[in-house]
Amino acid sequence: MGSVSLNILNRYFSNSWILFLAIVLSAMAGLWLLMVEMTVFNLLLAFTVLTIAQGLSFPISIALLLGPHKTQAGSVSALSGSIQMVIAGVFGGFLVEYWVTSQVSLGRFYLFSALLMAAVLLVSQIRRYSVDAQAVDTQ
């Protein structure tokens, strides 16, 4: 559903705005888990919203990663996938063991992840516009 939504949203919005929407959806899933009681419906709804957010953000992230490396796209993609697997394996085990032990802690993790993604997006936008402004100043 996220990928289909991405195809439609790409016609009207920039990648940055779509990533921002994905971050907002992730944060909403986290807030949902923090505000409601623990039921199967509430957990599935939060997981569904997070999955839609990931369906929006993952293709854009991969495209942004591969963009500067067009001639080595296969190698960059393989390296990216292997790094993702290692981080998911190591960090995922830590999360399950020590941090995510309840619905509330899962909601906090979703919010923390959304804040981290928002910070990365903000820094990238600041860098992008400062480089653009410097290019205009030098002309």
C-alpha positions, 0 to 999 in steps of 0.5 A: 500500500505504501509503494502504491501511495508513493507512485501517486504522491510522486506526481505531486510532492518532492521526495523530501515531503514524502519522506516527511510524511513517512516520518509523521506516519511513523510518529503517529504509529508510536503515539497510537501505541502510547495512547491506547490499550493493548489489543490485537487491533491496536497493535495491528493498526500501528504495524500497518501504519508503520508498514505504509510509512516504510513503503513510502520511505524505503524506495526513496531512500534507496534511490537517494543512496544509488543516485550519486553512484549510477555506474556502481549501482549493483555494488552500492546496493549489495553493500547497503543491503549487507549493512542493513542486515548486520545492523538489523541483526545486532541492533534487533537482538538488543532491542528485543532483549533490553528495550522493547518489552511492552506496547509502551516501549514499542511506541517509544521506540517508534517515536525515537526512530521518527525523531531520529529520521526527522533530524537526519532529514532536517540536517540534509535539507539544511545542507542542501539549501546552504550549498544551493545558497552558496552556489547562488552567491558565487554566481 
